[in-house]
Amino acid sequence: MKSRNISLIVLIVLLVLCVTSAFPQMIRRVNNNPGVVGANIYSTIQAAHDAAANGDIIYLEHSTTAYGGLNCTKLLKIYGPGYLLDENAVDASTFAPQVSGITFSTGSAGSSITGFQVNGFVDVHASDITISRMRVTGSVVISAMYYGAPLSNFTVEQTYMDGQGGAASYIASNTTATVSNVIFQNNQAAGGILVTKSTTNVLVKNNTIQALLPVSGIEKEIWNTLFENNIIIGNADVTFQNCVIKNNVAGGTGLPANVANQNSVVLVNEFKNPGDVGEKRCILKDTSPLKTAGSAGTEVGAFGGDKPYRLAGQPPIPVISKFLTSPSGSNTTPLSVTISTKSNN
């Protein structure tokens, strides 16, 4: 018997999704490994995008070489196999796909990305964008400030934002170009988060945030937000305006002293892996009182709530984790095959 990992099984699952969808879709593979060639295989993410039609699926495969950046102007679903695979031993290959940055521009409304690493920023300037189970080494920026038209309907969830250089994720509007209906939940955001004045209907829930810090050119404020069940490792160094702020925990100061918010909590005593500098750092101990410090007795931070943060960011689709076959077979002695599957929901 021998064991093989079939990472491309994701493509089979995606193909099934195509067949059952309401309109034709095509899967476009991005793979720049030597010798991998064929129809609908591209060496950069931008090349796959440029060849795609609205509604197509792009799948980024394992590689040691980054796939460049993307300016997205089409409605696309973009998947990868996850990130930080070497730290989590979830895939036979430890080489997670990486891109250098993503911008969602006019024409990309309805797009989504999940399951790979962005070395830089994800800039969102179109409506109806979903970002889930991603690693973003910079931050996520949802902004209508310079585009002249209102934007709405965004989800950023289960995403690991390194905040390199102190970059905060922020949601920015002005009086004529507003942003509305934003869900920001179950993320780890090392650079913090800010929400500007003309932004409305924002939910910031069950995140673990390094600190709430200013961004150059943007006020130190959070506006019009339900801010609930978050862990802030440092200080909440912002002004909350027209917000509901409840059941949050801070290692420093700055949270309003009401509705079960807690300041000056010694978080090193509550984390299971306090010495870890990566995505496992903020897992709570089983005995931590923060397991029930959230609304209705729920867990605070990125690993609590209805959609707990998932290590390695594998997409929420079933995959084959092991494929075993006998060494050989024939017409009279067929191959013996054993398949193991797992769900990443």
WOFENTA-V104759 format. One record per helix or strand of 3 or more residues. SS is the DSSP state (alpha for helix, beta for strand). FROM is the first residue (numbers start at 1). LEN is the number of residues. Records with the same first field share a line. If there is no record, write none. Layout:
BEGIN
SS->FROM-LEN + FROM-LEN
END
This chain:
BEGIN
beta->2-3 + 27-4 + 57-4 + 70-3 + 77-3 + 102-3 + 112-3 + 122-3 + 129-4 + 140-4 + 151-7 + 169-4 + 179-7 + 193-3 + 200-6 + 221-3 + 225-4 + 239-3 + 244-3 + 319-7 + 337-6
alpha->9-11 + 45-7 + 85-4 + 164-3 + 267-3 + 289-4 + 295-3 + 311-3
END
